[in-house]
Amino acid sequence: MASVKIDDVRKFFGALEVLHGVSIDIEDGEFVVLVGPSGCGKSTLLRMIAGLETVSEGDVLIGDTVVNDMEPKERDIAMVFQNYALYPHMTVEENMGFSLRLRGVPPAERKLMVRQSAEILSLTDYLDRLPKQLSGGQRQRVAMGRAIVREPKVFLFDEPLSNLDAKLRVQMRTEIRELHHRLKTTMIYVTHDQVEAMTMADKIVVMRDGYVEQIGGPLELYDRPANRFVASFIGSPAMNLIEGRLNDGGQFLAKDGWTLPIRSGEAPRFDGPSVIGLRPEHLEVVEAGTTGSLSVEVGVVEPMGSETILFTRAGPTSIIAASRQRHSFRSGDRIGLRPVDNAAHFFDASPQGQRLN
C-alpha cells in the first residue's frame, strides 16, 4: 500500500491547458473518488497517475517517490477500465494470471494466487469459462481479479461500472467497497456519477474544467458545499438554486418577484445579489398559505414509492421538492413549501458562486 500525492499538476495538449495546478493528498489505504462532468479532467488525471499520460508541470508521488518519468509497469499500480479488456480466447483463470505469467511467476504459485483472488470475488466456479460465457458483472469482476493478483500499491478505476445496467451497478458498488475493506489498499476511482461518489468514497474530489472545486467527505460536501457548482452537483435530485437578494426584514426576495421568509439568524449578513440553495428533501410540504411557507403550483408528480418528487413553480421559478410522504396532488394544485430549520444555503451571485453561510 502507499499514499499518493498530486502536487500542483498541470497538463497541456499543445497550447491548451486542461488541468490547472491540481493538488490532492491521498492517504495510504484511502478510497478517493474523482467526480465531475465529462471534460473536467478526471480521467486525464487518473491516466497521469498511471503513467499513461505525461505530466506537463508539477509532480505525482506514489509513496515518497516522484513517478513522473517512470513507466507504468514500474509504478506498482493496477488499473481497471470501463472496457473490461479481457482476452476472448483465454479462460477466466488465464486472464487473471496473465500478468503473473509475464512476470515469470511459477505455474503452481500463479495458480494459487489466481484462486485466492477468485475466492475474494466469488469467481471460483467460473475459472474455466471464456469471457463470452460471463455476464457483464462477472466480466468486471474478472478485470478486478486481474488487478488484485498483482498485489499493487494503488488501484485505479476509470468509470468501471458505466457499461452495466442500473441494478448491477448498485451491486458492483457494494462489491468494490467490500473489496476495499478487505484489501485496505489505496484506491482512486473516477466517475461522473455523484451517487457512486457519495456511496463509495472516503473522500471526494469534485472537479470542473480542470480545476478542483472542493475536496471532502461525502456528508461534508452535501452539508456544506463550497460553491454553487458543488451544491448543484452533489445530491439527487439537485439542489434548488434561486437568484435574488436578502433583506433586513428576514426575507429572501427572489429575482422573479416572490418572497420567502427566512428564520431569524439563519441568513448571513450580506448586502447584494445572492442565491439561496434549498435541497428538495429539505422542503416540507404544507397547505398553501401556511405561515413561513412559499405558495407554489404543482406541475408534475413522480411517485417513487419511498418518496414523492414534486416539480412545482413559484411564478416562473421551478422548484423541486422531495417528500417521504405519499401525496395525491395533481397538476395545477396549490401547495406550500416550507424550508426545514437551518436547511438553507446561501451563495454570492458571482460566476464562482462562493458560499456565504
N, C-alpha and C positions, 0 to 999 in steps of 0.2 A: 504494500500500500504506500501511497505517497500523497503529499499535498500538491496543489497546482497553483501557481501564481501567474497572473497575466498583468504585466506591468507596462502601462502606457502604450499599448499596442495599436499600431496604425497599419492599414492596408490600402495600397494604391493599385489600381489597374490602369496603367498609363498615368494620365493626369487626374483620373477620377479617384477620389478618396472615399472608400466605402466603410472603413472603421476609423473612428476619430478618438484616439487616445483612450482606449478601453483598459480599465484596471479592475481586476477581480481577484480576491483571495479565496481559495477553496481549500478547506481544511482536510487533513488526512481522514478518509472514511466518510466524507460528507457526500450527500446526494444533492447535486445542484442542477437546476433546470434553467436553461436559457430559453426565454419565451418572447415572442413578438410577432408582428405581422410579416408576411412574405416581403423579402427585400431588406429586412432590418439588419442583416449581417450575422445572424446567429450561427448559421451553418458554415459560413466563411470562417468565423472564429473557431468553431469546432475543428474544422479542417486544418487550421493553423496549429492547433494543439496537437493534432495527429501527425503533422508534418506533410500533409497533402497540399498545403498552400504555404508559400514563403511569407515571412514576417517582414514588412517594409520598414517599420520602426518599432522600437520597444523590445521587450523580452518576454518569452514564455519559459517558465521554470517548472520542471517536474521534480519534486523534492527540492534539493538545493542546486540542481543542475540546470543551467541555461541550455535549452534544447533547440534554439533557433536553427542551427546548422546541422543538426543530427537527422539522419534518415529515419523514416517512420519505424523501421524494424529495430532501430537502436533505442527507441524511446520507452519500450516496455509498456505499451498501451495496446488495447484491443478495441476495435470499433464494430458496432452493429448498425447496419444501414437500413434505410426504408426498403430497399430491394434486398431480398434475402441473400442473393448472390451464392446460391448453392450449386455445386456441380451436379448436373442432372444424371450423369452416368454413375455416380458414386452413391453408395448406401449412406444412411444417416451416420453410422459408425465411421465410415471412411471420410465423410465430410468433416465430422467433428475432429478427427485425428489427423487431418491433412497437414496442418501447420506443425504438428509434432513430428510427423514423418519427415518434413523438410528440415527440421532441426536435428534429425538423426536420432530421435528417441527410440530405443529398442522396442520391438513389437509388443513384448509382454508388458512393459511399463506403459506403453502407449495405450494398450487395450484397457489396462486398469484405470488410467486417468480418464479415458473416454467414458467408461462405465460409471465412474464416480460422478462425473458431470451429468451423465444421462439420468442418474438416480435423483440428483437435485432437481432436474427439470421434468421429471416423470416421463422420460423418453426411453426407458429400458426396453419396453415392449416393441419399440419401433426401430431399433438399431439396424435391422436387416432390410428395412424398406428404402425405396428410392424416393426422392423429393416429390415426384408426381403422385405418389401414393399417400401424401400427407395433406392435412388441412392447412389453411393459412396460418393459424395459430401455432400448429406443430412445426411448420417450417421456420417460423420466427424463433421458436424455442431452440431449434437446431442451430440457427445462426448465433443465438446467445450461448449455446453449449460450445460451439466452436471457439468463441471468445473465452469462455470460462476455463477450458483446458489449458490455455496458455498461462494462467495464473498471473495476469498483468498487474502492474501497479495502479493503472487507471482504466476504467471502462468508459467508452464514448458511445453515445446513442444518438443517431441522426434520424429523428422522426420515425422510429421503428414500427409504430402502430398505424401509420397513415393508410396502409393498404387493407386494413382489417375492418370488418363490419362493427357496428356500434357495440353490440353485446360482447363481442370478442375483445374489443379494445378495453372495456371495463375489466374483463377477466385478466388480460395481459398486464394492465396497470398494477393489479394486485400481485401478480406473479413476479413482476420486476421488483416491486417494493419488497416482497418477501425475500427475493434473491439478494437484495442489498442487505437486509437484516442478517441474512445467513453468512454472506461473504465478508461484510464490513469493509468492502473495497471502495475507494473513491469513484464516484460515478458522475459523469456530466452528460446531461440529457437535453437534446434540442427538440422543441415542439412549437407549433403555432397555436396549440390548443390550451387555453388558460385553465380548463378543467383538469387536464393532465398535470399541469404545473402545480395547481393548488393541492391535488390529492397525492402527489408523489414526492414533492421536494422537501428537503430540509431547508433549503434556501433557494429563492427565485431571483433571477436576474432578468428584469424587464428591459427589452431593447427596442429602439426605434431609430431608423435612418442612420444606423451605425454608431449610435450613442447609447450608453447605459442610462436609463431613466430612473431606475430605483433598484436597490438590492435589499432583500429582507426575507423573513419567514412568510409563509402563506397568509397567516392571520394578520401580520404586521402590514402587509400590502393591502389587505382587504379593509382593515380598520383605519389605517392612516396613509392613504395613497399620497405620494409627494406632489402630484400634479394631475391635471385633468386627463392626460393620456392614460396614466396608470389607473386612475379611477374608473375610466370607461372600459379599460381592457380587462381588468380583474373583476370577476363577478359575473354571474349569469342568472337572469337577464342583466344587461348592462345598467350601470348607474344612470339615473336621470340627471342631466346637466342642463340647467336653466339659467339663461343670462338675465341680469337685472341689476338691482342696487339695494344695498342695505340702508335703512334709515334709523333715526334715533328712537322712533316710536315702536320698535320691536317688530318691524315688518320687513319682509323681503318684497320689493316692488319689481315684479317681472317686467322684462322689456316689452312684453306683449300687452301690458296694461293691468293684469290682475295682481292681487296681493296675497301673501301667505304669512300668517302670524308666526313669529319665531319666539320660542320660550326665552325668558329672561336669563341672561348670562350665557346663552348657547352660541350667539353670533360673535365674531371677533369685532374689535374696533377697527373699522376700515371705512374710509371716505372715498368713494369712487365706484365705477362699474365693477361688478363682481359676478360670480357664478355660484349658484347653490347646487350641491350634489345630493341627491336622495336615492338611496338604493330601493328598488321595487319592494324588497322584503321588509323594508323599514317604513312602509306606508300602511297605516291602519285604515281599513275600510269601515266607514261610519255612515250614518244617514246624512244626506245633504243638509247643510245649514248647521251642523254640529259645531259648537264653539271650538275655535282653533283649527278648523279643517278648511280644506280648499274644495270648492264645489267643482266637479268635473262631469263630463258627459261620457258615458261608456260607449266605446266603439266595438271592439272585438273581444270576445271572452274565450280563453283557451283553458278548458278543464283538463288538468294533468293528473288527476287522481289525488296525489299527495298535496297539491296546491292548485290554486286557480290564478292564471295570469290574466290581468285586465289591462287592455290597451284603451286609454282614456284621453280626453282632450280638455284642457283649460283654455278656452279661446282657441287660438291657432297652435298652442303648445301641446305636443304629445307627451304624455306621462304614463309610464308603465308601473303597475302595482302587482305584487305577488302576495296572495293571501293563503294562509294554511286552511282557511275555511272554504267550504263549498258554497258557491253563490249561483243563483239562477237569474242573474242580470241579463238583460237583452240590450241590443244596440239602441242607443237613444235614451236609456235610463240615466237619471242624475243621481250621483252618489257623492259622498265626501271622502277625501283622503287626508289623514292627519299623521304627520311625522311622529314617530315614537321619540321618547326623550333622548336628547344628545345624539341623534342619528344623522343630523345634517352636516355635510361637509361644505366648506367654503373655499373658493379659489379666486385669484385675481383674474381679470379679463384680458390679460396679456396673451400673446400666442403660446407662451410656455405654460400659462395657467397654474402658477405655483400655489400651494396650499396656504391658506390664511389662518386656519384654526388648529 
